Amino acid sequence: MVRLILRRIGQSVVVLFLVTLMVFLVMHAMPGDPVSLYLGPTATPDQIQLYTKEFGFDQPVLVQYGKWITGLFHGNMGRSIAFQEDVGPLLAQRVGVTLSVTLPAFIIAVILGIILGVIAAVNHGKAADSVITSLANIGISVPIFWVGILLVYWLSLKMHWLPVQGYTPLSTDFELGIKKLIMPVFVLALGPMASFTRQTRSAMLEVTQQDYIRTARSKGLKENTVIRGHALRNALIPIITLMGMSIGGLIGGTVLIEQLYVIPGVGSMMMTAIMNKDYMVVQDTVFFIAAVVAVCNLIVDITYGFVDPRIRAEN
């Protein structure tokens, strides 16, 4: 188990290094000058030169990359030219907002997806299976921004049940905050929930055909015991894999959801930074997202070892 964890940590470090290098080179290859964009068309050459030197943009690209990586190791994420703030506190303020959308969406997607997948597998070939499978296919196929716009039209503009957009901290107004989170959380959870449903159904159908399941039934065990105690546990491996993969998709989906519902989270901040070519914000945000995904995948790999002893033996 220790070898498994150390190997996965080493792989995560390599991935993070490649991600930082790639995003750094891509940002510096984009046309435009962040200083000119920030100062505007009325800026004088002296002002542009002053800010360029102040933010270190006059140095060679590799030197800038080295200073950025060194700063990350020392807890210094640099300064945003567009927001005129240190990126660390700025990112910390937005992370909580993004988590308030992504975390409930992930929990809802996992719980409902697994429940619906089990129901579909147990009722294979029946009406419940057909309905759940059809809804799951629709959930995977439809674009989330289209669903989001439809919900705004029907639930906000037509029915007046929910606010159109915006974000209110739950600590400020719990009821209003919940109302503003309902649509973005549902839209963000829709795609992953459909994927979990399909994966759980497929895994359960495969497992329930195994000999040990037939043996458990022949011993007279109750069907609920067979499904929950034997079939579902052995079907968890592909589901856990999908959990790790869906985290990156959820975080990526927040960029669109936060723009659609005007939520001041990490995604909306990164979009503003990209439009202003704010190197530090984009680089630090991508690094943070990559680190979160890497940690989540590491947790998934460790979970593998506990769920399936064969994986521990192989490592």
N, C-alpha and C positions, 0 to 999 in steps of 0.2 A: 504493500500500500504506500509506503514511504517513497519507493522508487517511482511509482505511478505519479505521485504528487510532484516530486522533484522534476520529473520529465515534462509534465504539463506546465510547470512554472517556467522552465527553460524555453519551451515552445512559445509561451505567452510573451516572454521578454523579447524574443526575436520578432514576433508579430508586431508588438508595440513599436519596436525600432523601425521596422519597415513602414508602418503606418505614419509615424512622425516624419520620416524622410519623404514619403510620397506626398503628404499634404503640404509640407513645406515647399517642395519643388513646384507643385501645382499652383499654389497661391502666388509664388514669385514669378511664375510663367504667365499669369493672367495679365492682360493689357490694363494700363491705367496706373496712376500714382496715388497711393493712399493719402499722402500729404496734400496734393493738389485737390483731391476730392473733399478733404476735410476743411481746408482753408477757403475753397470756393474760387470762382473766376477772378475775383478782385485781389487775390494774393499777389504780393510782389516777389520777385526772385529771391530777395534777401530773406523774406519770411519762409519761403519754401526751403531754402538752404538751411536755415536755422532749425526748422522742425525735422528735416531729413537727418541732420546730424544728431539732434536730440534723441530721436527714436532709433538711431543706429542704422538707418537705411542706406547710408553712404558706404558702409563696409561691404566687403565681398560676401557673397551668398553663403559660402561654407562657414565663414566666421559668424555670421548671424545665426546659422543653424547651431553651431557649437555653443554660442552664448545662450540660445533658447533652451537646449537640452541641459546645459549646466545649471541654468536657472530653475528648471523643473526639479532637478535633484536637490536643490537648496530650498524648495518651496516657493520660489519666485516665478510667477507665471507671466511676468511682464506687465506692460501698461497698454490699455486700449487707446488708440488715437481717436476713434469715433466717439467713444463714451467718456474719454478723459478720466478714466478710473483704472485702478489696478484690476487685472482680470480675475485674480483669485476671489476677492470678495464679491465681485460682480457675478461670477459664475455660481458662487455659493448661494446668492440670493435667488437665482433662477432655478437651481436644481430642485429646491423644495416644491416649486410650482409645477415643474415637469413631473416629478414623482407623484404628486397628487392626482395626476391624470394617468400616468403609465402603470403605477402600482395597482390601483383598483381594476384597470383594464386587464392586466395580466392575470390577476386572481380570478376575475369573472370568466375570462377566456379558458383558463385551466379547469376550473371547477365545472362550469356548464358544459365545456367541450367533452370532458371525460364522462360526465353523466349521460349526455346525449349519445355519445359514441357507444357506451355500454348498453343503453336502451335499444339502440339500433341493431347492435350485434345480437342481443338476446332475442329480439323480435325479427331476426333475419328473414327476409322475404315477405313480411307482413306489412300492413299499412303504415305502422309507426316507423318502420325502417325506411320505407319509400319517402315518407314526408320529411324525416330528419335528414336523409341523404340529399334530397332535392334542395332543402334549405341550406345545407352545408355547401353544396355546389354553387348556389347563388351567392352565399356569403364570401366565397373565395373569388368569384368572378367579377362582382360589381366593384367599381372604383370607390374608395372610401370618401373621396371628396364629393362624389355625386350623392352618396347616401347622406353625407353631412349637410349638403345644400337642401336636399329633400326634407330632412328633419327640421331644419331652420324654417322652411316654408310652411310645413304643416303644423308643427308643434309650437312655433313661435308666432309666425305672422298670421296663420289662419286660426288656430285654436287658442292662442295666447296662454298656453300652459307653462311655457318655459321662457327665460330670457333669450334674446337673440344671440348675444355674444358677451364676452367679457369674463373677468375672473374676480372673485371675492374670496379672500382667505376665510377658512372655516372658523378661525378664532375671532374674526370680526363679525360675521353674520353667518351662522351655521346653516340656516334654512336656505338663504339666498345662495350661499356657496355650493350647497348640494345641488340646487336647481341648475346652476351654471355648469356643473360638472357632468350632469346626466348625459347630455348629447355627446360631448367630446369623448367621454369614457366609453359609451356604447359604440360609437363609430370606430374608435381605436381598437376595441375588443372584438369587433365583428369578424375580421379576417382571421386572426389567430384562433378564435373560438371555432370557426368553421374548419380550420386545419386540424385542431385537436380532435374534433368530432370525427372527421374522416380517418385520421391516424388511429384513434382508439378503436373505432369500428373494425378497421382492417386487422389491427393487432389482435383484438379479441376473437375475431372469426378464425384467425390462424391458430391461436392458442387453444381454442375450444375443440379443435379437431385432433389435438394430441392425445396419446394413449393414456397419460396420467390423469387427464380430465375424465376420460371414459371410466377409468378405474375408480376415481373418486365418486362418480355418480353410481357406479355399480355397488359401492360399499353402502349406499343408502344415505349419503350426505345430502343435506338440503341444498336446493339449487342456489339459494343466496350465498351459502357457505362456499360452494364450488366456484361461483363467479367472483366473489370478493376475496376469498382466502387463497384461491389457487390461480384462476384464470387472469384476474386483473393484475396481480403482483407480477406474474411472468410476462404480461403484456406491457409493463411499464418502461422497458428499455427504449423502444422507439419513441415513446411519449416523452420521456425525459430528454432524449436527443432533440425533439422538436421544441421543448421548453427553452433549451439553450439557444437554439436558432431563432426563436420568435422574439427573444429579448432585443436583439439588434434591430429586427423589423419594427418592433414597437417604438423604440427610441427614434428610429428614422421616421416613423409615421407621425411622431409628435411635431416634426417640422411643418408638415402640411396642416395638421389639426390645429396647432397653435396660431397659424396664419389665418385659418378659416374662422376660428372662434375668438380671435384676438386675445390669446392667453400669453401673458408675459413670461414665458419659460425659456429654456435653453434653446429650443428650436427657433423661436422668433428672434432671439438675440443673435443666433448664428446667421440667419437670413439677412438681418440688418448689417452684420459685420461683412458678409460676402459682398453685398451691394456697395459697401464703402471700402472694400478691399482692406479691411482691418485685419492684418496678418495675425496678430497675437490672439485675438478673440477666436478666430476660426481655428488656428492651430491648437490652442489650448482646449477648445470645446471638442474638436475631433479626437484629441488625445484622451480627454476625459471619457468620452463615449466608448472609445476603443478599450480603455482600461476597464470600464464597467462590464463590457461584453466579455473581455478576457477573464475577468474574475468570475462572472456567471458561468462561463464555459468550464472553468476550473472546478467550480462547485458541482456542475453536472458530471464531470469526469469522476470526481470523488464519490458522488452519489452512485454512479455505475458500480464502483467497487463494493459498496455496501449492498446494493440490490442484487448483483450477480457475482458470486464468489469466483466464477471462472475468469473474470477480468482481472481480479487480484492475482490469480495464479499465473496468468499470462505475463504479468509485469514483474 
